[in-house]
């Protein structure tokens, strides 16, 4: 596992009609006071506009793209997700450009340039994130028996440098980058999932994926990743219930038996999705962990679909994407 251009995030991955691909980065500073999550979507899986297009039968995933930003400051969360059409998108193996924001991989580091407007209260969000991986993982994992939906932990451990003009923000920490992709709508395959990642001593990243497919057995991935090693364990750790969110979302986490797991902060909370910072014990180590819980039953409900445009606006006019550093594909 080495950070080479051949092991790039593959931003030009083919995406089937009704399908999706996303690239997800999260990062925390050393004491967990600051954090972020950035997601580049092609075929935005949680878009009400894409869901409507799928019902009409004309769902071109490139017409529903977005770069989602969550900045987790000690006193608040800054959040933005503006969806843009095909004319505002450009892709190559090493770049994803959506309107004024872009992700660019040069073989050694990932550079993310953000220039967005927050929602629902509008304000400028502008800055740069530099991601330098300790190693790159080229293996992916199926999330259900047919392998239609897959997950790849591209950069399990990375140094992340954050520099924003608006809001004024500078910090450095450790991060994680993965990708999910599928050839069908995600809500048709799964009812829900719980996901946790944590960094352990010795350069190890632990990921726990517990997904509930609509057909077939539960998916339980307990993975330990480090340089030159990917260990998929069949150990079943006890799962502890965490406090439900303000929207009544169920949360649970797998950790060492007999230890206390707690929610340190809920950084994103909505009717079908929540992201939280946890304090847990794994392999005898007290660590900060990033956690998400997702209910696709709720996402597909009419009342949630009616609410989503207030948090996920769609650009009214197509604007050419910012200039790319390489030839587009």
N, C-alpha and C positions, 0 to 999 in steps of 0.2 A: 504494500500500500504506500504509494508515494504521490506527492502533489505534482502531477504532470498534466499537460494540456489534454492528453489522451483520457485522463480521468476527470475531465471537466464536468460541470453540472449538466451539460447537454441541454441547453436552453432551446435547441431546435428539435427536441423530441417530437415525433408526430403525435398529434392528438386527434382521435377519431371524433366524428360528429356525436354529440351527447357526452363526450368524454372530457377529461380534464388532466392537467398537470399543475402541480404547485411546487415551489421551492421555498423552504421555511428556514429562517434563521432565528435563534433566540440567543440571548447573552445576558449575563449578570456581572456586576462588579463584585469585588472580593467579599464584601459584607452584605450583599443582597439589597442594598438601598436603591440602586439604579438597575434598570433592566430594559430590555427591548424585545420586540418580535417584529420581523419583517417577512412578508409572504408575497411572492410574485405568482400571480394566478394566470394561467391560460385555460380558458373555459372555467370561469370562476364558479366553483362548486356551490357556494352559498349565495349566489346572486339571484334575486327574485326575477330579474330580467331574463337570465339564462334559463331559469326554471319555466318561465312563461314561453320562451322560444321552443323549449323541448316539448311542451304540450302542443304547440302549433306544428311541430315536425320540421322546423327549419333552423336547428340549433348549430350554427357554425361556432366552434369554441373560440376562434380567434376574434370573433366579434364581441367577446365578453371577457375582457382582460383587466387586471387591476394589480397595483402594488399596495398592499395593506401595511400600514405602519402603526405600531403600538410602542410608545415611549413611556416607560414606567418610572416616574419621578417620585421622590419621597412623599410629596403632598398631592399628587394627581397623576392621571394617565392622559396622555395626548394620543388621539386615535384618528386615523384617516384611512378611507378606502373609496376612492373614486374609480368607477368602472369606465373603460374606454373601448371604442370599437376598433375594428381591424385596421382602419386607416391611421390609427395612432399607435400601432404596434409594429415593432421590428424585432427579428430574432436571428441569431446565428448560434453555432455550437457554444460560443463563449459569451454571448450577450443576450440579455432580455431587456428591451426598451419598451416602456408603456408610457406614452405621453412625455412629460418632462422628467420622469424618473427612470433609472436604469440600474441593472446588475451586470457587472463585467468581470470576467475571470481571465487572468493573464498567464496562467500556468503556475503561479506562486501564491497569488492572493486574489480574493474577490473584493472588488470595489463596488459599493452601493451608493448611488447618488439619489437623494430624495428631494423632490420639490413638489409638495402637495398642499392641499387645504384640508384642515381637520373638519370633522363632523361630530355631532350636529351643530356645534357652535363653530363658525368658520374662523380660522386663523392660519397663517402661513406656517408650514412645517418644512424646513430646508436644512439639509446637512449631508454628511458623508460618513459611511461606516466602512472600515477596512478590516477584512477577515483573513487571517493568515493561519492556514490549517497546520496542525502538527502532523497529520497524515490524512490520506483520502481513502475512503472505502469504496470499492467498485461492486460490492455484492448487493443484490436486492432480495427482498423477501415477499412472498405472497401473503395477502391479508385474508384470503378466503380460498376455498378448495380449488376453484377454477383458475386462480391466478389472474383474473381480470383486473384486480386492484392490487397494486404493489407499493412497497416502501423501500427506499434506499437511504441509509444514513451516510451521506456523502462525506461530511467533515465532522466526525464525532467529537473532536476536540480542537479548538482554534483560539488563537489570540484575537481579540476584537477591540478595535480602537474607534471610539465614537466622538464625532465632532459636529455639533449642530450650531448654526447661527440663530435659527428660530425654531424652538426656544433655545436660549443660550445654554449649551450643554456640552461638557467634555468629561469623558471617563474612559477607563480601560478595564477590560475584564476577560472572562473566558466565555466561549460560545459553542454553538452546535448548529450544523446545517444539514437538512435532509430534503428529500423529495418524495412526494406521493404522486402516483399517476394511475389512470384507469380508463378503460374503453367504454364505460357506461356510467350513468348517473350514480353517485355514491349513495344516495338515499334509497335506491332500489336494492342495493346489496347489503346494507347495514342498518340496524335499528339504533345502535349507539356504540360508543367506545370510551375507554379511559386510557390515557397515555401519560407516561412520566419519563423524564430523563434527568440524570444527575451525573456530575463529575466526581470520581473517586480518586484517592491518592494513587500514584504510580502511572498517571496518564490513562486511566481507565474511564470509559463512559458507559454507564448503565442505562439501558432503555427497557421499559416495560410497556408492552402494547397489549391491551385486553379489549378485543373487538367482538361485537355480537352480530355475526352475519344473519341475514333473514333466512338463509338455508344453510344447513350444515352445522358443525360444532363451533363452539367459541374459539376465537383465535387468541392464543396466549403466547406471546413472544417475550422471553426474558433473555436479553442479549447483553453481553459484555464485549466492548470493542476497545482495542488498543492497537498500537502500531504492530503490523504483521500478525494480528490475531483477531478472529471473530469467533466468539464462543456463544452458541445458542444452547441455553440450559433448559433441562426439563424439570428443574426444581420448581415446585409449586409453593410460593411464599404466601402466608396468610394475608388476606386483604382487609385493611382497616377502613371502616366508614369514616369519612370526614364530614364536617359541618356542611349542610346543604347551602346553596347560594341564595341570594335574595329572591331569585326567580324560582326557587325550589328545585334547582338542578342537583341531582345525586352526584356525590364525589366519593371515590375510594382510591386507595393506594396500596401497593404491595411493598412491604418493608420487613426488616428483621423481626422475628417473633418476639413478643414481650416488650417491644419498644413503643414509644409514643410518637405518633405522626400528627402534625398539626398544620393548619393553614396559617401561614404568616401574613399573607395578603392576597386578596382577590384582585387581580389587576385588570381583568376583563370579565364582565358579567352580562349575559343577555338571556333571552328566553330559551335558546337552544344550545348555547355554548358558553363555557367559562374557562379562563386561564388563571392559574393560581401559582403563587410561590409557596412552597412547602418547606418545613423542617422535618426531615426523616432520618432514620438510621438504616444504612445499607452496608452489609459486610462489616459491621462493627464500626462504621464511620458515620458521625453526625454530619449531614450535608444539607445544602440548599438544593431544592429540586424544582424543576419547572413541570407543571401538571396541566393537562387539559381534559375536560369532559365535554362530550358532544352527544346530543340527542337528535338523531335524524328523523325520528318520528315527529318531534316538535318542529323541526325545520320544515318538514313537508306540510304542516298544518296551515290552514288558510289564514288564521289569525296572525301567525308569525310572518307569513309571506306578505301580509298587508303592512306590517310594521317595518320590514327591512329597508325599503327605500329611504327612510329617514336617516339610517346609519350608513347606507351604501348608495350614495347618489351616483347617477350615470351622467357623464359629460354630455351636454346638449349638442356640442359641435365637435366633429372630428378634427383634430389638429395633428400635423405630421409629428412623428416621434423625434426626440432630440437626435442629433447626429451620432451615429454609431462609430466606434473605433475600427470596426472591421466590416467586411462585406456581409450584407444580410442574406438570410436564407429563408 
